[in-house]
Amino acid sequence: MRNANLLFLIRITLYVLLICFLFFIGTASALLTSDGIDPLDMEGGSRPLAMGGAFVGLADDLYSLAYNPGGLAWTKGLALDLRDINNYSLMQSSPTGNGDAVGFIFTTKKLTGLSVGTTEVSFGTNTLSLVYGTKFSLLPILANLSFAKQTGVGISIKTILGSNYSQTGQSDLSAVGWDMDLGFLYKANEWSRLGLSLQNILPQNMLGGGIAKWSNGVNEEIPANYKLGYSAKLIGDDDALNYDYTKGLIISGQLGSSSLRTTYGLGAELGWSKKFFFRIGYGNSALNYGLGWRLEDGGIDFAYYKEAVTNQQRAEFSFVYFPGKWILVQKLEEIKKPVLILGDALQTVSIADNAETYDEKIDVSGKVKSEVEVYINGARAYVDAAKTFKTWVPLKVGKNLIVVELRAQGEKKTWDYKVLRKAKIVVAEEEKIDQQIKAAVIPEVKARLIEEKKVIEQTKEKVEVLVTLGVVEVKPKEEFVLEDRITRGELATWIVKAAGFDLPEVKKDVYVDVPKDHVLAPYIKVVSNLELLEPFPDGTFRPEAFVSKKEGEEIFRNFGIEQ
């Protein structure tokens, strides 16, 4: 029965789209169309513009109000977009508390620098849009279909509040009118989306809409437009194809067609630490780019882009606010419910924060409350009937971050655990002294050897710390000889790594025996500039020569280390 309902829904959707393509996308020949102007174009915002306008298939924030109302059900917030005093917009999206959302956009635009023949043209307009978005699962017959839960639909009613068309040598004209947009957004899986936006779809003069009524008595059809888009969250900490707690990458693409022009756009957004973003896109035959900065509940965006109508480069700033709780209507019984249902959902867990281990992997297991999903570093863990989970997480030498995330009823909560995997080395002296202790017969000799072993173990721990931090390199299964002498080149490398010095670019030979392309040249250049290791009187450095006791003691004194 579910499959039959799904097939029926798909067929109906395809029929509706086909009708829209064939009949709603008409042509127009009047003032605005001849100049390539859509009087109800409300698209903007620094983030979408920087991504080449390819936002129909993404629609993951309140800019879905303008680009694709099908994504509105998953968004909330307030935004002010500002290009200059004549070009700005204000928009807001608010969830209703019932799985849907409502919003509005108010836009002021003024296009200048246009020309018709030898005359100059300018067009200014104030527009208002009221938007509603929900999911197909709102319909009882579709409520249990996963497809319906992942598909959003939205409608936007747009009206021209006032406008002015000015052409050199002619009287100014004004126009009013209204039209409607329809949008769909399908979440194909956790990390990819497909969107469709049908803009200005009312047939001419249907219910008095679909046209711009000019003050000279002429009615002009508002050109319809349709756009198809796709997006993918390739890297990120939440619902991404590849998990990364601190970095993010989203790509998007879009195709559009109308009687005014055929458009396409490509975009990408790179994020660092969930605070800083770089965006780049290709739209209107030009390269667009922008920056973003996010705080906990808001942020600032900037875009430098090419405007489609005037073909001029523009700059825009956006100020956004994403409140933690912003619900238009909240039922009384919902207010009485606990605000956080996941507060004590993680009943037990096997790991602790700041844990240390020598193992190549770590056991992450525990127990959760009923109807809770568990994700370990972005990958879903199996929860059995007893509500327990268990998985193994591989560890690299050094610092590791393990993120345990619980999800339930649209809520998420994470626990971060830092784990240090210490490097394990084999010390040649340790095996030798174990054999000597085992063979010792005289108690005094055995006691002395045991004390020597304690010193070796303490030294081994210090070396393991250096190996863990990457200061000292030891190949797997290779014995580390504590009594081995080190070369001047090795010591230069250890000093630079331990102190965290940046490696400089070596443009000329450091010494006669250290050419600029020598593998240790950057390290030797650093210690030489700091006068930590002096060259020999003949002007050579001799990176293969062993470090003398005097040199070692001097270097330790420079670092404030007592022998």
C-alpha positions as CSV (number, residue, x, y, z in Angstrom):
1,M,0.0,0.0,0.0
2,R,2.8,2.4,0.9
3,N,4.6,1.7,-2.5
4,A,1.3,2.4,-4.3
5,N,0.9,5.7,-2.5
6,L,4.5,6.6,-3.3
7,L,4.1,5.8,-7.0
8,F,0.9,7.8,-7.1
9,L,2.6,10.8,-5.4
10,I,5.5,10.7,-7.9
11,R,3.2,10.5,-10.9
12,I,1.1,13.4,-9.7
13,T,4.2,15.5,-9.0
14,L,5.6,14.8,-12.4
15,Y,2.3,15.7,-14.1
16,V,2.1,19.0,-12.1
17,L,5.7,19.9,-13.0
18,L,5.1,19.1,-16.7
19,I,2.1,21.3,-16.7
20,C,4.1,24.1,-15.1
21,F,6.8,23.8,-17.7
22,L,4.5,23.8,-20.6
23,F,2.0,26.4,-19.6
24,F,3.2,28.5,-16.8
25,I,6.5,29.6,-18.4
26,G,5.2,32.0,-20.9
27,T,6.8,34.8,-22.8
28,A,6.3,38.5,-22.4
29,S,7.1,41.6,-24.5
30,A,6.9,44.9,-22.6
31,L,9.0,47.4,-20.7
32,L,10.6,45.1,-18.1
33,T,11.0,42.0,-20.2
34,S,12.9,44.0,-22.9
35,D,15.3,45.1,-20.2
36,G,15.7,41.6,-18.8
37,I,14.0,42.6,-15.5
38,D,11.9,40.4,-13.2
39,P,9.9,42.9,-11.1
40,L,9.3,40.2,-8.4
41,D,12.9,38.9,-8.2
42,M,13.6,38.8,-4.5
43,E,16.8,36.6,-4.5
44,G,19.7,38.0,-2.6
45,G,21.8,37.4,0.5
46,S,25.6,37.4,0.7
47,R,25.9,33.6,1.3
48,P,23.8,32.5,-1.8
49,L,25.3,35.2,-4.0
50,A,28.9,34.3,-3.2
51,M,28.0,30.7,-4.2
52,G,27.0,31.8,-7.6
53,G,23.3,31.9,-6.7
54,A,23.2,28.1,-6.6
55,F,21.0,27.8,-3.6
56,V,17.8,26.1,-4.8
57,G,19.2,22.7,-4.1
58,L,20.7,23.7,-0.8
59,A,18.1,25.9,0.9
60,D,19.4,25.1,4.4
61,D,18.9,28.5,6.0
62,L,16.3,31.3,6.0
63,Y,17.4,32.3,2.4
64,S,15.1,29.5,1.3
65,L,12.4,32.2,1.7
66,A,13.7,33.8,-1.6
67,Y,15.3,30.9,-3.5
68,N,13.2,27.8,-2.6
69,P,10.4,27.8,-0.1
70,G,10.5,24.0,-0.1
71,G,13.3,24.2,2.5
72,L,11.5,26.6,4.8
73,A,10.2,23.9,7.2
74,W,13.8,23.2,8.4
75,T,14.8,26.9,8.9
76,K,14.5,29.8,11.3
77,G,16.1,33.2,11.7
78,L,16.3,36.9,10.8
79,A,18.5,38.6,8.2
80,L,19.2,42.1,7.0
81,D,21.0,42.3,3.5
82,L,22.5,45.6,2.6
83,R,24.2,46.7,-0.6
84,D,23.5,50.4,-0.4
85,I,20.7,52.8,0.7
86,N,18.6,51.9,-2.4
87,N,19.2,48.2,-2.3
88,Y,18.4,46.2,0.9
89,S,16.1,43.5,2.2
90,L,14.8,42.2,5.5
91,M,13.5,38.6,6.0
92,Q,12.4,36.4,8.8
93,S,11.5,32.7,9.2
94,S,9.7,31.2,12.2
95,P,8.8,27.6,12.9
96,T,5.2,27.2,14.1
97,G,5.9,24.3,16.4
98,N,4.0,21.9,14.2
99,G,6.7,20.9,11.8
100,D,6.1,23.8,9.4
101,A,7.2,27.4,9.2
102,V,6.1,30.9,8.1
103,G,8.1,33.9,7.0
104,F,8.3,37.1,5.0
105,I,10.7,39.1,2.8
106,F,10.6,42.8,2.3
107,T,12.9,44.0,-0.5
108,T,13.9,47.4,-1.9
109,K,15.8,47.4,-5.2
110,K,16.9,50.0,-7.7
111,L,18.5,49.1,-11.0
112,T,20.5,51.8,-12.8
113,G,22.9,51.9,-15.7
114,L,20.4,50.3,-18.1
115,S,19.9,51.4,-21.6
116,V,17.3,51.1,-24.4
117,G,18.8,52.2,-27.6
118,T,20.3,55.6,-26.9
119,T,18.2,56.3,-23.8
120,E,19.0,55.5,-20.1
121,V,16.6,53.4,-18.0
122,S,16.3,52.9,-14.3
123,F,13.8,50.8,-12.3
124,G,13.1,50.8,-8.6
125,T,10.7,48.5,-6.7
126,N,9.5,47.6,-3.2
127,T,8.2,44.1,-2.9
128,L,6.8,41.9,-0.1
129,S,6.5,38.2,0.0
130,L,4.6,36.0,2.5
131,V,5.9,32.4,2.6
132,Y,4.7,29.1,4.1
133,G,6.7,25.9,4.1
134,T,5.9,22.4,5.4
135,K,6.6,18.7,4.6
136,F,4.6,16.2,2.6
137,S,4.2,14.1,5.8
138,L,1.8,16.8,7.0
139,L,-0.8,14.9,5.0
140,P,-2.2,12.0,7.0
141,I,-2.1,9.6,4.0
142,L,1.6,10.3,3.7
143,A,2.5,10.7,7.3
144,N,4.4,7.3,7.6
145,L,6.3,7.5,4.3
146,S,10.0,8.2,4.8
147,F,10.0,10.0,1.4
148,A,7.3,12.4,2.6
149,K,9.2,13.1,5.8
150,Q,12.3,14.1,3.8
151,T,10.4,16.2,1.2
152,G,9.5,19.8,1.9
153,V,7.1,22.0,-0.1
154,G,6.5,25.7,0.2
155,I,4.5,28.5,-1.4
156,S,5.3,32.2,-1.6
157,I,2.8,35.0,-2.4
158,K,4.7,38.0,-3.8
159,T,3.4,41.5,-4.4
160,I,4.7,44.7,-5.8
161,L,4.0,47.4,-3.2
162,G,5.3,50.2,-5.4
163,S,7.6,50.7,-8.4
164,N,9.1,53.4,-10.7
165,Y,10.2,53.0,-14.3
166,S,12.2,56.0,-15.6
167,Q,13.4,56.4,-19.2
168,T,15.1,59.5,-20.6
169,G,12.7,61.7,-22.5
170,Q,9.5,59.9,-21.3
171,S,7.2,60.2,-18.4
172,D,7.9,58.0,-15.4
173,L,5.6,54.9,-14.9
174,S,4.6,52.9,-11.9
175,A,3.2,49.4,-11.6
176,V,1.6,47.0,-9.1
177,G,1.0,43.3,-9.3
178,W,1.4,39.9,-7.6
179,D,2.4,36.4,-8.4
180,M,3.3,33.1,-6.7
181,D,6.3,30.7,-6.2
182,L,6.2,27.0,-5.5
183,G,9.2,25.1,-4.2
184,F,10.2,21.5,-3.4
185,L,13.2,20.2,-1.5
186,Y,14.0,16.5,-1.2
187,K,16.6,15.3,1.2
188,A,17.9,12.3,-0.7
189,N,20.0,11.2,2.2
190,E,21.8,12.7,5.2
191,W,24.3,14.6,3.1
192,S,22.6,15.5,-0.3
193,R,19.6,17.4,-1.4
194,L,17.6,18.1,-4.6
195,G,15.5,21.2,-5.1
196,L,13.1,22.6,-7.6
197,S,11.8,26.2,-7.6
198,L,8.9,27.3,-9.8
199,Q,8.8,31.1,-9.7
200,N,6.0,33.5,-11.0
201,I,3.9,30.5,-12.0
202,L,0.4,32.1,-12.2
203,P,-0.9,32.3,-15.7
204,Q,-1.5,35.8,-17.0
205,N,-4.3,37.6,-15.1
206,M,-5.3,34.5,-13.1
207,L,-7.1,35.8,-10.0
208,G,-5.7,39.2,-11.0
209,G,-2.1,38.0,-10.7
210,G,0.7,37.1,-13.0
211,I,0.8,40.6,-14.5
212,A,2.3,44.0,-13.7
213,K,-0.4,46.7,-14.1
214,W,1.2,49.9,-15.4
215,S,-0.1,53.4,-14.7
216,N,-0.5,54.0,-18.4
217,G,-3.1,51.2,-18.6
218,V,-0.8,48.5,-20.1
219,N,-0.7,45.1,-18.5
220,E,2.6,43.2,-18.7
221,E,3.0,39.5,-18.1
222,I,5.4,38.7,-15.3
223,P,7.9,36.1,-16.7
224,A,7.9,32.7,-15.1
225,N,11.1,31.0,-14.1
226,Y,12.0,27.5,-13.1
227,K,15.2,26.3,-11.4
228,L,16.6,22.9,-10.6
229,G,19.4,22.5,-8.1
230,Y,21.5,19.9,-6.2
231,S,23.8,20.2,-3.2
232,A,26.1,17.8,-1.2
233,K,27.7,18.2,2.2
234,L,30.9,16.4,1.6
235,I,32.8,17.2,4.8
236,G,31.4,18.3,8.2
237,D,30.6,17.2,11.7
238,D,26.8,16.7,11.2
239,D,25.1,14.8,8.4
240,A,28.1,14.9,6.1
241,L,29.5,12.3,3.7
242,N,32.9,12.5,5.5
243,Y,33.2,13.3,9.1
244,D,35.4,16.2,10.3
245,Y,34.7,18.0,13.6
246,T,36.4,21.3,12.6
247,K,36.2,21.6,8.8
248,G,33.3,21.7,6.4
249,L,32.7,21.6,2.6
250,I,29.4,22.0,0.8
251,I,29.1,22.1,-3.0
252,S,26.0,23.1,-5.0
253,G,24.9,23.4,-8.6
254,Q,21.9,24.8,-10.4
255,L,20.2,25.2,-13.8
256,G,17.4,27.7,-14.5
257,S,15.3,28.8,-17.5
258,S,12.8,31.6,-18.2
259,S,11.8,33.8,-21.1
260,L,14.4,36.3,-19.9
261,R,17.5,34.1,-19.8
262,T,18.9,30.7,-19.2
263,T,21.1,30.6,-16.0
264,Y,23.4,28.2,-14.3
265,G,25.4,28.4,-11.2
266,L,28.1,26.5,-9.3
267,G,29.1,27.1,-5.7
268,A,31.1,25.9,-2.8
269,E,31.5,26.8,0.9
270,L,34.5,25.9,3.0
271,G,34.3,26.2,6.8
272,W,36.8,26.2,9.6
273,S,36.0,25.7,13.3
274,K,32.3,26.3,12.5
275,K,33.1,30.0,12.7
276,F,34.9,31.1,9.5
277,F,33.7,30.5,6.0
278,F,35.0,31.1,2.5
279,R,32.6,30.9,-0.4
280,I,33.2,30.8,-4.1
281,G,30.8,30.4,-7.0
282,Y,30.3,30.9,-10.7
283,G,27.1,32.6,-11.8
284,N,26.1,35.1,-14.5
285,S,29.2,34.2,-16.4
286,A,31.4,35.6,-13.6
287,L,33.4,34.4,-10.6
288,N,31.7,35.3,-7.3
289,Y,33.2,35.0,-3.8
290,G,32.6,35.9,-0.2
291,L,33.4,35.4,3.4
292,G,31.4,34.5,6.5
293,W,31.8,34.7,10.3
294,R,29.5,32.9,12.7
295,L,28.9,33.3,16.4
296,E,26.7,31.0,18.5
297,D,23.4,32.7,17.4
298,G,24.3,34.9,14.4
299,G,27.0,36.2,12.1
300,I,28.1,38.5,9.3
301,D,28.5,37.6,5.6
302,F,30.1,39.4,2.7
303,A,29.8,38.7,-1.1
304,Y,31.3,40.2,-4.2
305,Y,29.3,39.2,-7.2
306,K,28.0,40.1,-10.7
307,E,24.5,41.4,-11.0
308,A,22.6,39.6,-13.9
309,V,20.6,42.6,-15.2
310,T,23.2,45.3,-15.2
311,N,26.2,43.0,-15.7
312,Q,28.0,45.1,-13.0
313,Q,30.1,43.9,-10.1
314,R,28.5,44.5,-6.7
315,A,29.3,44.0,-3.0
316,E,26.8,43.1,-0.3
317,F,26.8,42.6,3.4
318,S,24.4,40.4,5.4
319,F,23.7,40.3,9.1
320,V,22.0,37.1,10.3
321,Y,20.5,35.9,13.5
322,F,19.7,32.3,14.2
323,P,18.1,32.0,17.7
324,G,18.4,28.8,19.7
325,K,14.7,28.8,20.4
326,W,12.3,30.6,18.1
327,I,8.8,29.0,17.8
328,L,5.8,31.0,16.7
329,V,3.2,28.8,18.5
330,Q,4.0,26.4,21.4
331,K,1.3,24.2,22.7
332,L,0.6,24.2,26.4
333,E,1.4,20.5,26.8
334,E,4.7,20.9,25.0
335,I,5.7,23.7,27.4
336,K,5.3,21.2,30.3
337,K,7.6,18.7,28.7
338,P,11.4,18.6,29.6
339,V,13.2,21.0,27.3
340,L,16.2,18.6,26.9
341,I,15.3,14.9,26.5
342,L,18.9,13.9,25.9
343,G,20.4,15.3,29.1
344,D,20.8,11.9,30.7
345,A,20.3,9.7,27.6
346,L,24.0,8.6,27.7
347,Q,23.7,6.3,30.8
348,T,27.2,4.8,30.6
349,V,30.2,5.1,28.3
350,S,33.5,3.2,28.3
351,I,35.9,6.1,27.7
352,A,36.9,9.1,29.7
353,D,38.1,12.5,28.6
354,N,41.9,13.0,28.4
355,A,42.5,9.3,28.3
356,E,45.9,7.9,27.4
357,T,46.7,4.6,25.7
358,Y,49.4,2.7,23.7
359,D,46.7,0.8,21.7
360,E,46.0,1.3,18.0
361,K,42.3,1.4,18.6
362,I,40.0,2.1,21.5
363,D,36.7,0.5,22.6
364,V,33.8,2.9,22.7
365,S,30.8,1.3,24.3
366,G,28.0,2.1,26.6
367,K,24.2,2.2,27.2
368,V,21.6,4.7,26.2
369,K,17.9,5.3,26.8
370,S,15.2,4.0,24.6
371,E,14.6,5.3,21.0
372,V,18.0,7.0,21.0
373,E,20.4,6.8,18.0
374,V,24.1,6.8,18.6
375,Y,26.8,8.2,16.3
376,I,30.5,7.8,16.9
377,N,32.6,10.4,14.9
378,G,29.7,10.7,12.5
379,A,29.2,7.0,11.9
380,R,26.0,5.4,13.2
381,A,26.6,2.7,15.9
382,Y,24.4,-0.3,16.3
383,V,22.2,-0.3,19.4
384,D,20.9,-3.7,20.5
385,A,17.7,-4.6,22.3
386,A,19.3,-4.0,25.6
387,K,20.1,-0.4,24.5
388,T,23.8,-1.0,24.5
389,F,26.3,-0.1,21.8
390,K,29.9,-1.0,21.1
391,T,32.4,0.0,18.4
392,W,36.1,0.3,17.9
393,V,37.7,3.6,16.9
394,P,41.2,3.6,15.3
395,L,43.7,6.0,16.8
396,K,46.7,7.8,15.3
397,V,49.8,8.5,17.3
398,G,49.2,11.8,19.1
399,K,46.0,13.6,19.9
400,N,42.6,12.1,18.9
401,L,39.1,13.5,19.3
402,I,36.2,11.1,19.7
403,V,32.7,12.6,19.4
404,V,29.8,10.6,20.8
405,E,26.5,12.0,19.4
406,L,23.0,11.1,20.5
407,R,19.9,11.9,18.4
408,A,16.2,11.6,19.3
409,Q,13.0,13.3,18.1
410,G,15.0,15.9,16.2
411,E,17.2,16.8,19.1
412,K,21.0,16.2,19.2
413,K,23.6,16.3,21.9
414,T,27.3,15.6,21.7
415,W,30.0,14.5,24.1
416,D,33.7,15.1,23.2
417,Y,36.5,12.9,24.5
418,K,40.2,13.7,23.9
419,V,42.4,10.6,23.7
420,L,46.2,10.6,23.5
421,R,47.7,7.6,21.8
422,K,51.3,7.4,23.1
423,A,54.0,6.0,20.9
424,K,55.4,2.7,22.1
425,I,59.1,2.1,21.5
426,V,61.4,-0.8,22.0
427,V,64.5,0.1,23.9
428,A,67.5,-2.0,23.2
429,E,69.0,-1.5,26.7
430,E,65.8,-2.6,28.4
431,E,65.9,-6.1,27.0
432,K,69.7,-6.4,27.8
433,I,69.3,-5.4,31.4
434,D,66.3,-7.8,31.9
435,Q,68.6,-10.6,30.8
436,Q,71.3,-9.4,33.2
437,I,68.8,-9.2,36.1
438,K,67.7,-12.7,35.4
439,A,71.2,-14.0,35.3
440,A,72.4,-12.1,38.4
441,V,73.2,-14.2,41.5
442,I,74.7,-11.8,43.9
443,P,71.9,-9.7,45.7
444,E,73.9,-6.5,45.6
445,V,74.5,-6.8,41.8
446,K,70.8,-7.6,41.2
447,A,69.7,-4.6,43.3
448,R,72.0,-2.3,41.3
449,L,70.7,-3.6,38.0
450,I,67.1,-3.1,39.1
451,E,67.9,0.5,39.9
452,E,69.5,0.9,36.5
453,K,66.3,-0.5,34.9
454,K,64.2,2.1,36.7
455,V,66.4,4.9,35.1
456,I,66.0,3.3,31.7
457,E,62.2,3.1,32.1
458,Q,62.1,6.8,33.1
459,T,64.2,7.7,30.1
460,K,62.0,5.5,27.9
461,E,58.9,7.4,29.0
462,K,60.5,10.7,28.1
463,V,61.5,9.4,24.7
464,E,58.0,8.1,24.1
465,V,56.6,11.6,24.8
466,L,59.0,13.0,22.2
467,V,58.0,10.3,19.6
468,T,54.3,11.0,20.4
469,L,54.8,14.7,19.7
470,G,56.7,14.0,16.5
471,V,60.0,15.4,17.7
472,V,61.9,12.1,17.5
473,E,61.1,9.7,14.7
474,V,61.3,6.0,15.3
475,K,60.3,3.5,12.6
476,P,57.8,0.8,13.6
477,K,59.4,-2.3,15.3
478,E,62.8,-0.5,15.2
479,E,64.8,-0.6,18.4
480,F,65.7,2.7,20.0
481,V,69.2,2.7,21.5
482,L,69.4,5.2,24.5
483,E,73.2,5.2,24.5
484,D,73.5,5.9,20.8
485,R,75.1,9.2,20.0
486,I,73.2,11.6,17.9
487,T,74.4,13.7,15.0
488,R,74.4,17.4,14.6
489,G,71.8,17.2,11.9
490,E,69.5,15.0,14.1
491,L,69.9,17.4,17.0
492,A,68.9,20.3,14.8
493,T,65.8,18.5,13.7
494,W,64.8,17.7,17.3
495,I,65.3,21.2,18.5
496,V,63.2,22.8,15.8
497,K,60.4,20.2,16.2
498,A,60.4,20.5,20.0
499,A,60.3,24.3,20.0
500,G,57.7,24.4,17.3
501,F,59.7,26.7,15.0
502,D,58.3,27.4,11.5
503,L,60.5,26.1,8.7
504,P,61.9,28.9,6.5
505,E,62.2,28.8,2.8
506,V,65.9,28.0,1.9
507,K,66.9,30.0,-1.2
508,K,70.7,29.6,-1.0
509,D,73.1,27.1,0.5
510,V,73.3,27.3,4.3
511,Y,76.9,26.0,4.5
512,V,79.3,24.6,1.9
513,D,78.3,21.1,3.1
514,V,74.6,21.9,3.5
515,P,73.3,22.9,0.1
516,K,69.8,24.5,-0.2
517,D,68.2,21.3,-1.3
518,H,69.6,19.2,1.6
519,V,66.8,17.5,3.4
520,L,67.9,19.0,6.7
521,A,68.7,22.5,5.3
522,P,65.6,24.3,6.8
523,Y,66.3,22.8,10.3
524,I,70.0,23.7,10.2
525,K,69.2,27.2,9.0
526,V,66.9,27.8,12.1
527,V,69.5,26.6,14.7
528,S,72.2,28.5,12.9
529,N,70.2,31.7,12.9
530,L,69.5,31.2,16.7
531,E,73.2,30.4,17.2
532,L,72.3,27.2,18.9
533,L,74.8,25.2,16.9
534,E,77.9,26.9,15.6
535,P,79.7,25.9,12.4
536,F,83.3,24.6,12.5
537,P,86.2,27.0,11.9
538,D,86.5,25.8,8.3
539,G,82.9,27.0,7.6
540,T,81.3,23.6,7.5
541,F,78.4,22.4,9.6
542,R,79.0,18.6,9.3
543,P,75.4,17.4,9.8
544,E,76.7,13.8,10.1
545,A,79.2,14.5,12.9
546,F,78.3,13.5,16.4
547,V,77.3,16.1,18.9
548,S,80.0,16.7,21.5
549,K,79.3,16.7,25.2
550,K,80.2,20.4,25.4
551,E,77.7,21.3,22.6
552,G,74.9,19.3,24.2
553,E,75.4,21.0,27.6
554,E,75.5,24.4,26.1
555,I,72.2,23.8,24.2
556,F,70.5,22.5,27.3
557,R,71.6,25.6,29.2
558,N,70.2,27.9,26.4
559,F,66.8,26.1,26.9
560,G,67.0,26.4,30.7
561,I,67.4,22.7,31.2
562,E,69.7,21.4,33.9
563,Q,71.6,18.2,33.3
